């Protein structure tokens, strides 16, 4: 599993208020069929919980859009998962589009994509969680490696 990488000379979490909104068109459930067996799992809820957990390790205050007052940025999250039941591999894919403040109707200030992979017992929510965790850690590391993004986030932070 890839670790979060703080910028040189810094520790996490970065002092910033970050709101997260999830694409409402994300399906609540996904399914995988293998050898006559159909497994359904709560894809969107697992993605949402995992994204919040990862980003809470990265930024000072993180929550869903209504719960964060005066966010420096709002992240619009969309994505999907896929399972290879024969091999026991789980894949997550997501995009985090960053908007300035709380307004997601304006032009985005940045976009970060990530893909994660995990191995676990076939048809296990743990595999889905681990794949999404790897996905969001990759996205977070791309954000942390982007000095322009961090500068903007810090400039708008309200402590």
SULNORHU-V62522 format. One record per residue. N is the residue number from 1. RES is the residue in one letter. D_CENTER is the distance of its C-alpha to the mean C-alpha in Angstrom with 1 decimal. Layout:
BEGIN
n->(N N)
res->(RES RES)
d_center->(D_CENTER D_CENTER)
END
This chain:
BEGIN
n->(1 2 3 4 5 6 7 8 9 10 11 12 13 14 15 16 17 18 19 20 21 22 23 24 25 26 27 28 29 30 31 32 33 34 35 36 37 38 39 40 41 42 43 44 45 46 47 48 49 50 51 52 53 54 55 56 57 58 59 60 61 62 63 64 65 66 67 68 69 70 71 72 73 74 75 76 77 78 79 80 81 82 83 84 85 86 87 88 89 90 91 92 93 94 95 96 97 98 99 100 101 102 103 104 105 106 107 108 109 110 111 112 113 114 115 116 117 118 119 120 121 122 123 124 125 126 127 128 129 130 131 132 133 134 135 136 137 138 139 140 141 142 143 144 145 146 147 148 149 150 151 152 153 154 155 156 157 158 159)
res->(X X X X X X X X X X X X X X X X X X X X X X X X X X X X X X X X X X X X X X X X X X X X X X X X X X X X X X X X X X X X X X X X X X X X X X X X X X X X X X X X X X X X X X X X X X X X X X X X X X X X X X X X X X X X X X X X X X X X X X X X X X X X X X X X X X X X X X X X X X X X X X X X X X X X X X X X X X X X X X X)
d_center->(15.1 14.1 14.2 12.7 15.3 16.6 18.8 22.4 24.3 21.4 19.8 16.5 15.4 16.2 18.2 16.4 15.5 12.2 11.8 9.0 10.4 9.5 11.9 14.8 16.0 13.4 15.9 16.0 17.5 17.6 20.5 22.1 25.8 27.7 31.4 32.1 29.4 26.7 23.6 21.3 18.1 15.8 12.9 11.3 11.9 10.6 7.2 7.4 8.9 6.8 3.6 6.9 8.6 6.9 7.0 10.4 11.5 11.0 12.5 15.6 14.9 11.6 11.9 12.2 14.3 17.6 17.3 16.7 19.9 20.2 16.7 16.9 14.1 12.2 8.9 9.4 6.7 8.5 8.8 11.0 12.3 15.8 18.2 21.3 23.4 26.3 24.6 22.2 19.1 15.7 13.4 9.9 9.2 6.7 7.7 6.8 10.4 11.7 14.9 17.5 18.0 17.5 18.9 16.8 20.1 20.9 20.1 16.7 16.9 14.4 12.0 9.8 9.4 8.5 10.2 10.7 13.9 15.4 18.9 20.0 22.9 23.1 21.6 19.7 16.6 16.2 15.7 13.0 11.1 11.9 10.8 7.2 7.5 9.1 6.7 3.9 7.4 8.8 6.8 7.6 11.0 11.6 11.3 13.5 15.9 16.4 19.3 19.7 16.2 16.9 20.3 19.3 16.9 19.8 22.4 21.0 20.2 22.3 23.1)
END
